[in-house]
Amino acid sequence: MPPSTHTVTNQAPPLVDYDVFAADSALAEGVARHVAPERAEQVRAELSELGRAAGSAQAQEWGRQANANPPVLRTHDRFGHRVDEVDFHPAWHQLMERAVGAGLTDPFSRPDGQLRRSAAFLVWSQVEPGHGCPVSMTHAAVPALRQDPALAAEWEPLLTSHRYDYGLDRPASAKLGAIAGMGMTEKQGGSDVRANTTEATPLTGAGTDGAEYTLLGHKWFCSAPMSDVFLVLAQAPGGLTCFLVPRVLPDGTRNSFRIQRLKDKLGNRSNASSEVEFDGTTWARRVGEEGRGVATIIEMVAATRLDCVTGSAALMRQSVAQAVHHAVHRSVFGKPLVEQPLMRNVLADLALESEAATTLGLRLAAAHDSVAGGGERAEAERAFLRLALPAAKYWVTKRCVPLAGEALECLGGNGYVEESPMPGLLRESPLNSLWEGSGNVQALDVLRALQRSPGSLDAFLGEIGRAHGADHRLDAAVKDVLTQLADLDGIEARARRLVERMALVLQGSLLVRFAPPEVADAFCASRLGGDWGAAFGTLPSGADLEALVERARPVE
């Protein structure tokens, strides 16, 4: 017989059947750092359970199927009746069921709730990030609805339920749980939501209570149109106002919610994003006061911005895990790829970026818990978030694209083919930088916080001040930030440079305080000390590359 030409050698096995949580040292240590000691073991166990599910072959296959079979819009049934429904592959529902069941829509019912939820979101998003969109908006809708106690009493138990109950065949009151979406953006407005033209007309007459309206207009981006309820912005007589729009009315009839098309997107393919029209009969209920739409919805925006940070951290972590795993199992020039000095530098640099993102995301989640808990720390933490959250959202989401691209390159051609998870990670990587305000919006929001909330800078400086004296490069970088803040001439044009530096000193201060010395030293030398190139893989000599890569290795 002729020799076989199809013997497969020197290929990395799939990264499967591992604990996504426990294998992530930065995540596991960060959760242990912030959670109350009496709950540490319980939280570790629940996150490890989810981590094993996330690392399973079954969950990874759900993620593959959900993206290979994107949602399909059905505007009419076979008889010509308007239905405006979106059909999903069964794998999407499996992912959603596990996410909701794990409490990813509910940071409210347990102590350390946002920390536990954010950590779980970071773990489960590594399976498939697209379904994280409705999960994120569902949990974020609750703070906005709490501006109206009656609406909160009606909807909060459904939105925080741990039961996923899909379908528009009955009103939400007859369901075990509900999912929320959001519609703010219009064609002419983009990020300038005050330019919205959708009209809200008050309903008057018997049976109305002054809070009911009809809507007429078009939303250019409406996320998750298959949801049970939406928060939207529209122009009421008193100005831009927030409204609740259910898909099914209390009597079981369909609300007028016309899905014009689904967006054909770069990534996020498993999730449905749409354009919708309200035809003048669309029923809505006001949330908050007329003219206070932005103020009403701002808490929802803050919660989804946190998920942009943790969602990007999840994409980074999975990209690094795939790259390190490949390098461990691939041999080149006579030894494992992970032992090649230059590849080790690349992997270590990627691992630093990922760990810094995870550490910052968990600190923000813990701050949310402090605010929710009240007490003497609440106001200081609220002020800290006012500045730290947009700065983190700006920087962490910006770093996701180059990291995913470099991690893909570590796999070479094997990472460029669609059978690899890397193309999906790369396509997804720009999304969080766009969602809930692009980079310029975040940078300008930092400037607004500095101008309108002086206490936010004090809180921010107090946070990074906890690491004062621990590293001379960090101290010098903080001094540079203060110098930039003192020069207000042309500060808007310099906002990106300032916000980048603020995010880096915040990450550096956290790593100096909490990370192993080799991590903190390499971060401060490269990101703060200037001993770094313009691409990943340019860490300075003296960095403990082997320790950094080993710490990032997903499987022992």
C-alpha positions in Angstrom: 0.0 0.0 0.0 1.2 3.6 -0.7 2.0 5.7 2.3 -0.8 7.8 3.7 -0.7 11.5 2.9 -3.4 12.4 5.4 -1.8 11.7 8.8 -2.5 14.8 10.9 0.3 15.9 13.2 1.3 19.1 15.0 -2.2 20.5 15.3 -3.5 21.9 18.5 -6.6 20.1 19.9 -9.8 22.0 20.5 -9.9 24.1 23.6 -12.8 22.3 25.2 -14.0 20.6 28.4 -12.3 23.0 30.8 -13.5 25.4 33.5 -13.5 28.9 31.9 -13.8 30.6 35.3 -11.2 28.6 37.4 -8.7 28.6 34.5 -8.7 32.4 34.5 -6.5 33.5 37.3 -7.2 37.2 37.0 -10.9 36.6 37.1 -10.9 34.1 39.9 -8.6 36.2 42.1 -10.6 39.4 41.3 -13.9 37.8 42.4 -12.3 36.5 45.6 -10.9 40.0 46.2 -14.2 41.8 46.0 -16.7 39.3 47.3 -17.6 39.2 51.0 -15.5 36.5 52.7 -18.5 34.6 54.0 -19.8 34.1 50.5 -16.5 33.5 48.7 -16.8 29.7 48.6 -20.4 29.8 47.4 -19.7 32.3 44.7 -16.6 30.4 43.5 -18.6 27.2 43.3 -21.5 28.8 41.3 -19.0 30.5 38.9 -17.1 27.3 38.4 -20.3 25.4 37.6 -21.0 28.0 34.9 -17.4 27.9 33.8 -17.5 24.2 33.2 -20.7 24.6 31.2 -19.0 27.4 29.2 -16.0 25.2 28.4 -18.1 22.2 27.4 -18.3 20.9 23.9 -22.1 21.2 24.0 -22.1 24.9 24.8 -19.4 25.7 22.2 -21.5 23.9 19.6 -24.5 26.0 20.6 -22.4 29.1 20.0 -21.3 27.8 16.6 -24.8 26.9 15.5 -26.3 30.2 16.7 -23.9 32.1 14.4 -24.1 29.8 11.5 -27.9 30.1 11.5 -28.7 33.8 12.1 -32.2 35.0 13.0 -34.8 35.3 10.3 -37.5 38.0 10.1 -41.1 37.0 9.4 -43.2 40.2 8.7 -46.4 38.3 7.8 -47.9 34.9 8.3 -49.0 32.7 5.4 -52.5 34.4 5.4 -51.0 37.9 5.0 -51.5 39.0 8.6 -48.7 41.2 10.0 -46.8 39.3 12.7 -43.4 41.0 12.9 -41.6 38.0 14.5 -38.0 36.9 14.5 -37.2 33.2 14.3 -34.0 31.9 16.0 -32.2 28.6 15.8 -32.8 26.4 18.8 -29.2 26.9 19.9 -29.9 30.6 20.5 -32.6 29.6 22.9 -30.3 27.1 24.7 -27.8 29.9 25.2 -30.4 32.3 26.4 -32.0 29.8 28.8 -28.6 29.1 30.4 -27.8 32.8 30.6 -31.1 33.8 32.3 -31.0 30.7 34.5 -27.6 31.7 35.8 -28.9 35.1 36.9 -27.3 37.2 34.1 -30.4 39.4 34.0 -30.5 39.7 37.8 -27.9 41.6 39.8 -30.5 42.7 42.3 -31.7 39.7 44.3 -28.4 38.6 45.9 -25.6 40.3 47.9 -22.5 41.1 45.8 -25.1 40.9 42.9 -23.4 43.0 40.3 -20.0 41.4 40.9 -21.4 37.9 40.6 -23.4 38.8 37.6 -20.5 40.6 35.8 -18.1 37.7 36.5 -20.8 35.3 35.1 -21.3 37.5 32.1 -17.6 37.5 31.4 -17.5 33.7 31.7 -20.7 32.9 29.6 -20.0 35.6 26.9 -16.9 33.5 26.0 -19.2 30.8 24.6 -21.1 33.2 22.3 -21.2 37.0 22.7 -24.2 37.9 20.5 -26.9 36.8 22.9 -25.3 38.9 25.6 -27.1 41.9 24.0 -30.6 41.1 25.2 -29.2 39.7 28.4 -27.5 43.1 29.1 -30.4 45.3 28.2 -32.8 43.2 30.3 -30.8 43.7 33.5 -30.1 47.4 32.6 -33.8 48.2 32.1 -34.6 47.8 35.7 -32.9 51.0 37.1 -34.8 53.1 34.5 -38.1 51.5 35.3 -37.6 52.2 39.0 -38.3 55.8 38.3 -42.0 54.7 38.1 -42.9 52.5 41.1 -46.0 51.1 39.4 -44.1 50.0 36.3 -41.3 48.6 38.4 -43.7 46.5 40.4 -45.2 45.2 37.2 -42.0 44.5 35.2 -39.1 44.0 37.6 -40.1 40.5 38.7 -40.3 39.4 35.1 -37.1 41.0 33.9 -35.1 39.6 36.9 -36.7 36.2 36.7 -34.3 33.2 36.2 -36.7 31.6 33.8 -36.4 32.2 30.1 -39.9 32.2 28.5 -39.8 33.0 24.8 -42.7 34.0 22.6 -45.2 36.6 21.8 -48.3 34.4 22.1 -49.4 35.9 25.4 -49.0 39.1 27.4 -45.9 39.3 29.7 -48.1 39.0 32.7 -48.8 35.4 31.8 -45.2 34.5 31.3 -42.5 33.2 33.7 -40.0 35.8 32.7 -39.4 38.6 30.2 -36.7 40.1 28.0 -36.1 43.8 27.4 -34.8 45.7 24.4 -34.0 49.3 23.6 -34.6 51.8 20.8 -33.0 55.2 21.0 -31.1 55.7 17.8 -32.6 57.3 14.7 -31.3 57.9 11.2 -30.8 61.7 11.6 -29.5 61.6 15.2 -27.1 58.8 15.9 -25.5 59.6 19.3 -27.4 62.9 19.4 -30.6 61.4 20.7 -32.0 64.9 21.4 -32.4 65.2 17.6 -34.9 62.3 17.6 -38.1 63.0 15.7 -40.4 60.1 16.9 -43.5 61.8 18.2 -45.4 60.8 21.4 -49.0 61.9 21.7 -50.8 61.7 25.0 -54.0 59.7 25.2 -56.9 61.3 26.9 -60.3 60.1 27.8 -61.9 57.4 30.0 -59.5 54.8 31.2 -56.3 56.7 30.7 -54.2 58.0 33.6 -52.1 60.7 31.8 -49.1 58.4 31.3 -50.4 56.6 28.2 -49.3 57.7 24.7 -49.2 56.7 21.1 -45.9 56.8 19.1 -45.2 57.7 15.5 -41.7 57.4 14.1 -38.8 55.2 13.0 -35.9 53.7 15.0 -32.7 53.2 12.9 -31.3 50.7 15.5 -33.6 48.7 17.7 -31.8 46.0 19.6 -33.3 42.6 20.2 -36.7 43.2 18.5 -37.9 39.8 19.6 -38.0 41.1 23.2 -41.2 41.4 25.3 -40.8 45.1 26.1 -38.7 48.1 25.0 -37.5 51.4 26.4 -37.5 54.0 23.7 -37.1 57.8 23.5 -39.6 60.0 21.8 -40.6 63.7 21.6 -43.5 64.4 23.9 -45.2 67.8 24.3 -42.8 68.5 27.1 -39.7 67.4 25.3 -37.6 64.2 24.9 -39.1 61.5 27.1 -38.6 57.8 27.9 -41.4 55.3 27.2 -42.1 51.7 27.8 -43.4 49.8 24.7 -44.6 46.2 25.2 -44.8 43.9 22.2 -48.0 42.3 23.5 -50.7 44.5 25.2 -52.3 43.5 28.5 -55.4 42.2 26.7 -53.2 39.8 24.6 -53.4 41.7 21.3 -50.2 42.7 19.5 -48.9 46.2 19.9 -48.1 47.9 16.6 -44.4 47.3 16.3 -43.4 47.0 12.7 -40.0 45.4 12.0 -38.8 46.8 8.7 -35.7 44.7 8.4 -32.9 43.1 10.3 -29.4 44.6 10.0 -26.8 42.7 8.1 -23.8 43.3 10.5 -20.1 42.7 10.5 -20.4 40.6 13.6 -23.0 39.9 16.3 -24.6 37.6 13.8 -26.5 35.4 16.2 -28.4 38.5 17.5 -31.2 40.4 15.8 -30.7 44.1 15.4 -33.4 45.9 13.5 -35.2 49.0 12.1 -38.7 49.4 13.5 -41.6 51.8 12.8 -44.3 53.0 15.1 -47.4 53.8 13.1 -49.2 56.3 15.3 -51.3 53.6 17.0 -48.3 52.1 18.9 -49.2 52.2 22.6 -46.6 53.3 25.1 -46.4 54.3 28.7 -44.3 57.1 30.0 -41.4 56.4 32.3 -40.4 59.3 34.4 -41.4 62.9 33.6 -41.9 64.5 30.2 -38.7 66.2 29.0 -36.5 64.0 31.3 -35.9 61.2 28.8 -32.1 61.2 29.0 -32.0 61.6 32.7 -34.5 58.7 33.0 -32.6 56.3 30.8 -29.1 57.3 32.0 -29.0 54.5 34.6 -29.7 52.0 31.9 -26.9 53.4 29.8 -24.5 53.2 32.8 -25.4 49.5 33.3 -24.9 48.6 29.6 -21.6 50.5 29.5 -20.4 48.3 32.3 -21.3 45.3 30.2 -19.4 46.8 27.3 -16.3 46.7 29.5 -16.9 43.2 30.8 -18.0 42.0 27.3 -14.8 43.2 25.8 -12.8 41.7 28.6 -14.5 38.4 27.8 -13.6 38.6 24.1 -10.0 39.5 25.1 -9.7 36.6 27.5 -11.1 34.0 25.0 -8.8 35.4 22.3 -5.7 35.0 24.7 -6.8 31.6 25.8 -7.1 30.4 22.3 -3.7 31.9 21.3 -1.9 30.4 24.4 -3.5 27.0 24.0 -2.5 26.9 20.3 1.1 27.9 21.1 1.4 25.3 23.9 0.4 22.5 21.5 2.1 23.7 18.3 5.8 23.0 17.6 8.0 25.1 15.2 11.7 24.9 14.6 12.1 21.9 16.9 10.3 23.1 20.0 6.9 24.2 21.3 5.8 27.5 19.8 5.1 28.8 23.4 8.8 28.5 24.1 10.0 30.6 21.2 11.1 33.9 22.7 9.4 36.2 20.3 6.1 34.4 20.5 6.3 34.3 24.2 6.7 38.1 24.2 3.5 38.4 22.1 1.5 36.1 24.3 2.7 37.8 27.5 1.8 41.2 26.1 -1.7 40.0 25.1 -2.1 38.4 28.6 -1.2 41.7 30.3 -3.9 43.6 28.3 -6.5 40.9 29.1 -5.7 40.9 32.8 -5.8 44.7 33.0 -9.3 44.7 31.4 -10.7 42.0 33.6 -9.3 43.6 36.8 -10.8 47.0 35.9 -14.2 45.5 35.0 -14.5 43.7 38.3 -13.5 46.9 40.2 -16.3 48.7 38.4 -18.8 45.9 39.2 -17.9 46.1 42.9 -18.4 49.8 42.8 -21.9 49.3 41.5 -22.6 46.9 44.4 -21.4 49.6 46.8 -23.7 52.2 45.3 -26.7 49.8 45.4 -25.9 48.9 49.1 -26.0 52.5 50.2 -24.1 53.6 53.3 -21.1 55.8 53.7 -19.2 54.4 50.7 -22.1 54.8 48.2 -21.6 58.4 47.3 -17.9 58.1 46.9 -18.3 55.1 44.7 -21.0 56.8 42.6 -18.6 59.7 42.1 -15.8 57.3 41.1 -18.1 55.5 38.6 -19.1 58.8 37.0 -15.5 59.3 35.8 -14.1 55.7 35.8 -16.9 54.1 33.8 -16.7 56.1 30.6 -12.9 56.1 30.8 -12.9 52.3 31.1 -15.5 52.0 28.4 -13.4 54.1 26.1 -10.1 52.3 26.6 -11.0 48.7 27.2 -13.3 48.5 24.2 -10.7 50.2 22.0 -8.1 47.6 22.9 -10.3 44.7 22.0 -9.8 45.0 18.2 -6.0 45.0 18.0 -5.8 42.3 20.7 -8.2 40.0 18.8 -6.3 40.6 15.6 -3.0 39.8 17.1 -4.3 36.7 18.9 -5.7 35.5 15.5 -2.2 35.9 14.0 -0.8 33.6 16.7 -2.8 30.8 15.1 -1.6 31.7 11.6 -3.8 30.4 8.8 -5.5 28.1 11.2 -6.9 31.2 12.9 -8.1 32.8 9.7 -10.5 30.0 8.6 -14.1 30.1 9.7 -13.8 26.7 11.4 -11.7 28.5 14.0 -13.3 30.6 16.7 -10.9 33.5 15.9 -12.8 35.1 13.0 -15.9 35.3 15.1 -14.0 36.9 18.0 -12.4 39.4 15.6 -15.7 40.4 14.0 -17.3 40.9 17.4 -14.4 42.9 18.8 -15.5 46.4 17.5 -19.0 46.2 18.7 -18.6 47.3 22.3 -16.7 50.4 21.3 -19.7 51.4 19.2 -22.6 50.4 21.5 -23.8 52.9 24.1 -21.7 55.7 22.7 -18.6 55.5 20.5 -15.1 56.5 21.7 -15.6 60.3 21.2 -18.9 60.1 23.2 -17.1 58.4 26.1 -14.1 60.8 26.0 -16.5 63.9 26.0 -18.5 62.3 28.8 -15.3 62.2 30.9 -14.8 65.9 30.3 -18.5 66.6 31.3 -17.9 64.7 34.5 -14.8 66.7 35.3 -16.8 69.9 34.7 -20.1 69.1 36.3 -19.1 66.6 39.0 -16.0 67.9 40.7 -16.3 65.1 43.3 -15.7 62.5 40.6 -12.1 63.6 40.1 -11.5 63.5 43.9 -12.9 60.0 44.0 -10.8 58.9 41.0 -7.6 60.4 42.4 -8.4 58.8 45.8 -8.7 55.4 44.1 -5.4 55.6 42.2 -3.8 57.2 45.2 -4.1 53.9 47.1 -1.1 52.7 45.0 1.0 55.8 45.5 4.6 55.1 46.2 4.4 51.5 45.0 5.8 52.1 41.5 7.7 55.1 40.3 6.4 54.8 36.8 2.9 54.8 38.0 3.6 57.9 40.2 5.1 59.7 37.2 2.1 58.8 35.0 -0.3 60.1 37.6 1.6 63.4 37.7 1.4 63.6 33.9 -2.4 63.2 34.1 -2.6 66.0 36.7 -0.5 68.2 34.4 -2.9 67.5 31.5 -5.9 68.3 33.6 -4.4 71.6 34.6 -4.2 72.7 31.0 -7.7 73.4 29.8 -6.7 75.0 26.5 -8.0 72.9 23.7 -8.8 70.1 26.1 -11.7 68.8 23.9 -9.4 68.0 21.0 -7.0 66.3 23.5 -9.8 64.3 25.2 -8.8 60.9 23.8 -5.2 61.3 24.9 -6.3 62.4 28.4 -8.9 59.6 28.8 -6.5 56.9 27.6 -3.9 58.0 30.2 -6.5 58.1 32.9 -7.7 54.6 32.1 -4.1 53.3 32.0 -3.2 54.8 35.4 -6.4 53.3 36.9 -5.5 49.9 35.5 -1.9 50.3 36.7 -2.9 51.3 40.2 -5.2 48.2 40.5 -2.5 45.8 39.2 0.2 47.3 41.4 -2.1 46.7 44.4 -3.5 43.3 43.5 -1.7 41.5 40.7 1.5 39.4 41.1 4.7 41.5 40.9 5.6 40.2 37.5 2.3 41.4 36.1 2.4 44.8 37.7 6.0 45.4 36.8 5.5 44.5 33.1 2.4 46.6 32.8 4.0 49.7 34.4 7.1 49.4 32.3 5.3 49.1 29.1 2.0 51.0 29.4 3.2 53.7 31.8 7.0 53.8 31.6 7.2 54.1 27.8 9.3 50.9 27.3 6.9 49.5 24.7 6.4 49.5 21.0 3.4 50.2 18.8 2.4 46.5 18.5 1.9 43.6 20.8 5.0 41.6 21.4 7.2 44.5 22.3 7.5 44.1 26.1 10.9 45.3 27.5 13.8 43.0 28.3 13.6 41.9 31.9 9.8 41.2 31.9 9.1 37.7 33.2 7.5 36.5 30.0 7.3 32.8 31.1 5.4 33.6 34.2 3.0 35.9 32.4 2.2 33.3 29.7 1.8 30.5 32.2 -0.6 32.6 34.2 -2.7 33.1 31.1 -2.7 29.4 30.2 -6.3 28.2 30.1 -5.7 24.5 30.8 -3.1 22.9 33.0 
